[in-house]
Structure formats: structure tokens, C-alpha cells
């Protein structure tokens, strides 16, 4: 275990080579602070044993396959998740395609395959982890399977923030409530939305607030409508730039289409066709309908002042190269 970024991302257990190491398994959506707590614990143990450490994860997120009508959306894109796992310093990352066939496997069958593929010595999982149909593969059952197959199970307690348990579901609830500051506290990084900048009605430019507009990513958990203090990151490395972001359907102009509209403060370059990342730092207010354009413009000026104040308060408005 060298602690560097992993350059080994596998797409099947069959690609793995037995290494008698430490293995951790999880969906790892968002790779939040609780996940990092588990990963660090597994890494420390791997160093003690002088063995490699591997993470097995699933794509797409199991909830989107098993309960698509109830699944709120993922916290980050699949490629972002893998990048975050790589930065954690794992030796191997195995990304398994999650489908109903995989979901039907018994815990015994699945863990048998993991044992053969990795030579599993210790399995490190969160205390609430479970796999298999109806989540029957919980910690006690996996522990029993480990006794039969020759590996130990270590269940890591869930990480808390104050009285709250850090979890992917708690982060999704926070995002849907618009409480992106709370989501960030649990994630350890800002909640991010990304998209290709498209042409809109060009109304913002006519009133002094040009915006980079894109459609909210369909796979991500939806943000509550409203105005957010944010930071924009551009594909050429420019940024993060202080920004004011609107999420909603623009009821004052009755457009109907739900968009994310980001006004980069003190920035005027053409961004059409570029893919930008927007880190949502703090929700300033909910969406509103205004009596007319004068009232809307007056409110936007207030929102800009509130955005600058919020970013200054959280230390997120440092200037970047244009």
C-alpha cells in the first residue's frame, strides 16, 4: 500500500488478482465524510498488515435500479465518485455493473466470488452495510460467511456530525431542502452540479446579469428552487469564481423550463458550449414571482449583495484569473 492515487480501476472481479489484502465494499455515492472514515480505517489497517487495500463499488447506484420510483437521485456523477475514491489512496477499485441479476445473488455466493478474486483477508464495512436480496447480507451474516470462507469482518461505526449520522440519504434530503451548507458539512466538499452552457432567452444580459444556463442533471438529486451563493469552475482551469446561481422555472417571465442559471460575478467571457461545474455553497432564498422587471432587478441586486456577503463569510470569494 503506497498511499498514492490508484491507477487500477477494474470492471469485474475476474480482473482482480488474489492479494490476501483488505477489502471494503459500498455504493460510496458522494464519497462523503462517513465513507472517508471507513476508507481511512481500512487504509490504516492495510498499512499495519503491509497488504493492498481494495474497494468494490457498484454502478449505477443500486437504489436507481431496485427502487427507481423512490430513488431521489445520486449525489455525484459516476466519474466523480471514481476520482474521489482514487484520491483516497486505494490500491485497487473494482466497479461492478449493478443489475437485477447481481442483486439476486445470495451473500454467500457474492462473497465467495470476492474471496476467490481477491484472496480476501479482512472485510471492512460500515456497521449499517448490507448486501444481497432484501439486504439480508448484514454484518452478522457476513461475519458468519467470513468464518466459513476464512476472512474477518470489521464493522466501522457510522460517523456523526453533532447529533446527526452522516449518510448519503441525509445528504440527499439536505440537497432537496436547499440546505447545501448542511450537505457540504456531511460531504466534506460542496455539492456540485455540472452541465453544458446553452442559449436561453438572453434576458439576463439585457438587465445586467448575464447567466450561464444549463439543464439540471437528470441523474442527480434535485436542488430546491431558489437563489444560491456558489462558485463556478471552468474547463480550462479558471476558477473557482464567485457566482450567484438560480435554480427554477423563472415564474416572473413564465418560461416553464427548469434550468440552472449561474451569473459569474465580475466576469463577462462567452461560455456557450462549455461544460462548467457549479459548487453550491449556501441557499439565500427560495424562488419568487415578481410583479414586473423593475421589482425583479431590484431583488437581483439584493441577491448579488447577499451572495458576495455569504461567500466572504465562508471564505469562498477569492478572485481567480479571468
N, C-alpha and C positions, 0 to 999 in steps of 0.2 A: 504494500500500500504506500504510494508515494505522495498522496495529498494533492496532486495536480489535477487539472481538469481531465475528465475521462475522454479518451478519443475512441472508445469502444462502445458503440451503440448497436445492439443486436436486435433482430426482429423475430427471433424464435429461440426456444430453449435448446433446440438441436444445434444451434451455433455456439452454445456455451461449451467450455472445456472444464471438466471437473477440477476444482482447485481447493477443495476442503476449506472453504472460507466462510465468511459471514454473509448472509443474505437477508435483505429486507424486502418486503412486499407491500405495495399500496397503490392506490389510484394517484395520489400526490397531486391532485388538482390545485394549482396555485403555488405548490411547494411553499406553504406558509410556515410560520414560526414553529408550529407544532411538528410539522414534517422535519424541519431542520433540527429540532431537538432529537427526534428519532434518528435521523441520519448521522448527527454528530455522535450520538451514543454508540451507534454501530461502528462508526469510523474509529472511535477510541478503542473499542473492543478489538477491532481488526488489527490495530497497531500493537496492542498488547500481545496478541497471538501471532503477529507477524504473518498475517494472511491477507488475501484480497477481500474486498467487500463489493457486493453486487446489489443492485436494486432491480426488482421486477415490477413493472408497472403495466397499465392497460390503456389502450386506445381503441375506440373512443371511450370516454368516461362511461363506466358501466351503467350509471343511472340513466343516461340518454338512450341506452339500448333496452334496459329492463323496464323502465318506467318513463317513457318519453312524454307521456301526458302530465306527469308530476315533476319532471326534472326541470328545474328553474334555468339551467344553463351553466356552462363551465366558467371558471374564474380566469383562466388564461388559455391562450392557444396551445395546441399540442407542441409546436416547435419551441414556444417559450418555456413550457414545462420541461422539455428535454434539456434546453440550455441551462435552466436553473439547477436541474439535477446534475448536469456536468460540472457546473461551478462548485457544487458541494464536495467535489473531490473523490467521487466514486471511481472504482476501477472498471466496473462493467455496468451497463444499463441495458436491460432486456425489455423491449417494448412489445408486448403481446397484443395481437388483434383480439379485441373483446367482441364476442358474438354469443348467440344463444347456445351454440354448441359448447363453447368454453364454459359458459355459465352452468351448464348441466353436469359438468364433471363433479364427481364427489371430491371432498377434500383429500381423501386418501389417494385417489388417482392423480390429482394435480400435484400434490406434494411428492408423490412417488416420482413423477416426471422431473420435478425440481431437484430432487435428490440425485437422480441419475445424471442430470445435465450439469450440476454444479458441484457435486460431492459435498453438499451442504453439511456444515459442521454446527453452525448456530443460526437460528432464525430469529431475527429481531423485528418485532411488530408493535404497533400501538395497542394499548390494552383494550380498545374497543374494536379492533380489527376482526373481520370475519370474511370468509370466502365460501364459495360453493352455493348451490341452490338453497334458497331461503336462509342464506348466511349461517349455515349450520357449522361451518368450519371456524368456530370461535377459539379463544385461547385454550380452554380446557381440552377441546377435541384435538387441536393442533399439537398440544403437549403430549397427548396420548399417541398420536401418529408419530411424533418425534421419538418417543420411546421405542416404538416398533421399528422405525427406519434408521435410528441411530443419529439423531440430531437433537440439540437442546433448543427450547423456545424461551426467549426472553421478551416479556411484555413490558413496554415502556409506558409509564403513566402519562396521561394526556397533560399537555401544557396548559396553564391557565394565565389569564391576564386579569388581575383583581379577582372578582368572583365569577368571571366568565371562562368557560372552556373554549380554547381556540380550536376551531374546526372549520372545514370547508362549508358546511351548511350554515354556520354562524356568519361567515364572510358573505355568502350569497344573500342572506337576509339583510345584512347591513347595506350591501350594494343596492338592493331593491328598495330599501328605505331611504336611499340617498345619503346614508351616513358613511361616506367614503373615508372619512378620517378614522372611524372605527375599523373599517375594513383594512385600512393601511396598518393600524396598530396590530391587527391579527396576522396580516400577510408579512409584515416587515418591509414591504415595498408598496408604492402606490398602486391602486387598481388602475389598469391600463386598458384603453380602447384604441383600436387602430383601424385605419381604412384609407382607401384611395380617394383623394380630394376630387370632387365632382363639381360641375357647374350647377348653381342654383338660380334663384331669381335675381341675384346680384343686388338685392335690396340693401344689404349691409354696407356695401361700398358707397351707395348714394347717401347714407346717413352717417358716414364717418366711421363705421365699424365693419370693415371687410372681414369675411369669415372663410375659413377653410372647412368645407362641408363634406361629410361622408355618411353613409348609411350605417346605423348601428350594427355591429357584427351579429348575425343571427344565432351563432352558436354560444355567445357569451351571455351570462346572466344580465338582464336588462337593468340599466340605471333608472332611478326615479327621475321624472322630468324636472327641469329647473335649471338654475344657473350655478356654475361651479368655478371656483378658483382652480386653475390647472397649470400644467406645464406641457409644452409641445416639444417633441423630438423629431427632427427632420432626417431624411435618409442619408444625407451627406455628412452627418455627424454634427450639424448645427443644433445646439440646444444643450440642456433643456432651456426653453424660452418661456417666460411668464405668459400666461394666456387666460382668457375668460371663455368658458365653454357653456354653450346652451344645449340642452337635451330636450326635445319635444317636437310638437307639431305646429308651432308658431300660430296659435289661435287668433292673434290680432290680425294677421293677414290671410287667415283661413286657407293655408296651403294643404293641410291634411296629412302630408307625408312626414313621418317621424325621422328626424335627422339629428346628427351631432354637428354642431356649428361652433368652430373654435376661432376666436379672434386673438391673434398673437399680438401682444402689446408692443408698441413701438417697432413694428415690423411690417414691411409692405411688399415683399417679394411674391412673385407668382408661384403658387404651389399646385396648380391644377395638374392632375395626373400622377402626382407623387403620393406615396403611402406615408402617412405620418402616424406617430404614436402620441397619444394624449394621456398623461398621467393625471388622474382626478384627485385633487388634494383636499378640497373642502366644499361642501354644498352651501351656497349662500342664501338661496331662497327657492321656493317652488315656482312652477310655471304660473303665469297670469295672463289674463286678457286685458288689453288696454283700450281706452276709448278712441284713441287715434294715434297717429305717428308722433305727434309732439309729446304725448304722455309716454310713449314707448322710448323715445330718445332720451327723455329726462331720466327714466328709470335705468337705461343702459349706462348713462353717466354715473349714476349712483352705484350700479353694479361694478363698473370699472374701478371706482374708488374702493369699493369693498374688496374687490379681487386683489388690488395692489396691497391693501392693508393685510389681508389674510396671508398672502404669500410672504410679505415682510415678516409677519408674526411667526410663521413656521420656517423662515429662513430659506425660502424657495424661489426668490426672485432675483438671484444673481444674474447680471447681464451675460449674454453669450454672443459669440461672433455672428454677424449677420451674413 
